[in-house]
Amino acid sequence: LDNPLAKGVFTMDDRELLNVLMTQAAISIENARLYQYAILDTLTQLVTRKHFYFLLQKEISRTLRYQAFFALLIIDLDDIKYLNDNYGHEAGNEAIRTAAKIIRESCRNTDTPARFGGEQFAVILPETNLKGAEILAGRIVKKIETQKIDYQGRSLKTSASIGISLFPYHASNQETLIKTAEEALCVSKKGGKSKVSVYEKKSESTPAFICEPSNSHSILNEDKIKSIFETTHEISSFIHLEHLLDKVISIAVETTGAERGFLMLEDEVKGELQIAAHKNIHKINEKFYSQKIVEEVFKTGNIVLTTDAENDSVYKKFDS
C-alpha cells in the first residue's frame, strides 16, 4: 500500500487491521484456488459439465421462483475431427481453447459458459429471450468462423453450430431443456456449418408459468428481478479467485486510507512473485514495485508499511 501525498499516514491500527485482513484473505484465496481446480476444465478454463448441471438446476430454481426466463445454448465445433486427423490432437485442442476464449469473451458477467464435453460447449443466459439468444449465438458463430488459429506455423480454421432452447417455454425441467437445445443443434448441423437454430416444437407438458406483459401485481417487475439477480450473483462471485483478489485489495486500500496499492501472489508452478490485483494504479508491471519489501513480506509473513513513499524513487514511477 502506498500514499504518495503524505508521510506517516499508516498507524499501528492499520498494521493490525492488515494482519487480520491478510490472514483471512490467505484462507479465502486458497479456498478459491481449490474451488477453481474442482469446477474448471483444465483445457478451456470454463466450468466443467458436472458443475454446469448444478448451475443449470440453480438457474431453473431461480427462474421458477421469480417467474422469469432464460435461454440455453448448446455449441458444437464443426471441424475438430478433421483437425485431429490431419494435424494431430493438439491442433484440435488449440481450436477448442480458441473457441472457448471467444465464447467466454462474448458472454456477459451474468452468463455461464461451460465445456459440455469434447468439442461441445453450453451457455446459460439468464433473463435472455430468444431474440437476444439468437443475436449472441450469431455473434459467436461469426467470430469462431473468422478467427485464425495459429498452430506450428500453420493458419487453421474451424466453425460452430448452435442450438437454442428457452426455459420455461420449451421445457419444464433440466433434462428436457438440454434435449430440446440438442435437437435444435441437430437442425443446425444438418443445415451446414456455422448455423444457428431455435427449437421450434413446444413442450407437450404445460410450462410452470407463462411470463407475459400484465398489470397484475403478482408478477415481479423487471427491475426488481434484475436487482435480486445482480445481488445474489455478486455475493456468489467471490468464490472466484479474480473477484476475490480485487475485493481484498479494494478493502485494504479503502480501510487504511491508502492512495493506491497492489496485491501479489506466488506462482505455485514458477515459484515467482506476480502482481495479482491492484487499486488506483495504471500501467502496472513487475518493475514498479520494491522487490526488497515484497521479499521481506513473503519471508517473514509480517506486514511491512512504508511512511515515506513520497521520497521512494520506486513509487514515483507509478502513474496516478
Residue pairs with C-beta under 8 A, 6 or more apart in sequence:
1 10
1 18
1 252
1 253
1 256
1 258
1 260
1 261
1 305
2 258
2 259
2 260
2 261
2 306
2 309
2 315
2 318
3 9
3 10
3 257
3 258
3 259
3 260
3 309
4 259
4 309
4 310
4 315
4 316
4 318
4 320
5 259
5 310
6 310
7 307
7 308
7 309
7 310
8 307
9 257
9 258
9 307
10 256
10 258
10 305
10 307
14 256
14 257
14 305
15 303
15 305
17 255
17 256
18 252
18 256
18 303
18 305
19 303
21 248
21 251
21 252
21 255
22 252
22 303
25 244
25 248
28 238
28 244
28 248
29 241
29 244
29 245
29 248
29 265
31 239
32 238
32 239
32 240
32 241
32 244
33 241
35 239
35 240
36 240
36 241
38 51
39 47
39 48
39 51
40 46
40 47
40 48
41 47
41 48
41 114
41 115
43 93
43 96
43 97
43 100
43 115
44 96
44 97
44 100
44 115
45 100
45 104
46 100
46 103
46 104
46 113
46 114
46 115
46 121
47 55
47 112
47 113
47 114
47 115
48 114
48 115
49 114
49 115
49 116
49 117
51 114
52 112
52 114
52 116
52 122
52 124
53 174
55 112
55 114
55 124
56 72
56 122
56 124
56 174
56 177
56 178
57 174
59 70
59 112
59 124
59 126
59 167
60 167
60 173
60 174
60 177
62 68
62 126
62 229
62 232
63 69
63 70
63 126
63 167
63 168
64 168
64 208
64 209
66 220
66 225
66 228
66 229
67 209
67 211
67 219
67 220
68 126
68 127
68 211
68 225
69 127
69 128
69 129
69 166
69 167
69 168
69 169
69 211
70 124
70 125
70 126
70 127
70 128
70 166
70 167
71 125
71 128
71 129
71 130
71 132
71 133
71 164
71 165
71 166
71 167
72 122
72 123
72 124
72 125
72 164
72 165
72 166
72 167
72 177
72 178
72 181
73 121
73 122
73 123
73 125
73 133
73 136
73 137
73 140
73 162
73 163
73 164
73 181
74 116
74 120
74 121
74 122
74 162
74 163
74 165
74 178
74 181
74 182
74 184
74 185
75 99
75 103
75 116
75 120
75 121
75 122
75 123
75 137
75 140
75 160
75 161
75 162
75 185
76 119
76 120
76 121
76 160
76 161
76 162
76 185
76 188
76 189
77 95
77 96
77 99
77 119
77 120
77 144
77 158
77 159
77 160
78 158
78 159
78 160
78 161
78 189
78 193
78 194
79 95
79 157
79 158
79 159
79 193
80 92
80 95
80 96
80 118
80 119
80 158
81 92
83 91
83 92
83 95
83 156
83 158
84 91
84 92
87 151
87 152
87 154
87 156
90 151
91 149
91 151
91 152
91 156
92 119
94 149
94 151
94 156
95 119
95 149
95 156
95 158
96 119
98 144
98 147
98 149
98 158
99 119
99 121
99 144
99 158
99 160
100 113
100 115
100 121
102 140
102 143
102 144
102 147
103 113
103 121
103 123
103 140
104 113
106 136
106 139
106 140
106 143
107 113
107 123
107 125
107 136
109 233
109 237
110 126
110 127
110 229
110 230
110 233
111 123
111 124
111 125
111 126
112 123
112 124
113 121
113 122
113 123
114 121
114 122
114 123
114 124
115 121
116 122
122 178
122 181
123 136
125 132
125 133
125 136
126 229
127 225
127 226
127 229
128 136
129 166
130 164
130 166
130 198
133 164
133 166
133 198
134 164
134 196
134 198
137 162
137 164
137 196
138 196
140 160
140 162
141 159
141 160
141 161
141 162
141 194
141 195
141 196
142 194
144 158
144 159
144 160
144 194
145 157
145 158
145 159
145 160
145 193
145 194
147 157
148 155
148 156
148 157
149 155
149 156
149 157
149 158
150 156
159 193
159 194
160 194
161 185
161 188
161 189
161 193
161 194
161 195
161 196
161 197
162 185
162 188
162 195
162 196
162 197
163 181
163 182
163 183
163 184
163 185
163 186
163 187
163 188
163 197
163 198
163 199
164 181
164 184
164 196
164 197
164 198
164 199
165 171
165 177
165 178
165 180
165 181
165 184
165 198
165 199
166 198
166 199
167 177
168 207
168 208
168 209
169 202
169 203
169 207
170 176
170 177
170 180
170 199
170 202
170 203
171 177
171 179
171 180
171 203
172 203
172 205
172 206
172 207
172 208
176 203
176 205
180 199
180 201
180 203
181 199
183 199
184 197
184 198
184 199
184 200
185 197
187 195
187 197
188 195
188 196
188 197
189 195
191 197
211 219
237 243
238 244
238 247
242 277
245 263
245 265
245 276
245 277
246 277
248 263
248 277
249 261
249 262
249 263
249 277
249 278
249 279
250 279
252 258
252 261
252 263
252 279
253 259
253 260
253 261
253 279
253 280
259 280
260 278
260 279
260 280
260 281
260 318
260 320
261 278
261 279
261 280
261 281
262 275
262 277
262 278
262 279
262 281
262 284
262 289
263 275
263 276
263 277
263 278
264 273
264 274
264 275
264 276
264 289
264 294
265 273
265 274
265 276
266 272
266 273
266 274
266 298
267 273
267 274
273 286
273 294
273 295
273 298
274 286
275 284
275 285
275 286
275 289
278 284
280 320
281 288
281 318
281 319
282 319
283 319
284 318
287 317
288 314
288 317
288 318
289 314
290 312
290 314
293 304
293 306
296 302
296 304
297 303
297 304
306 312
309 315
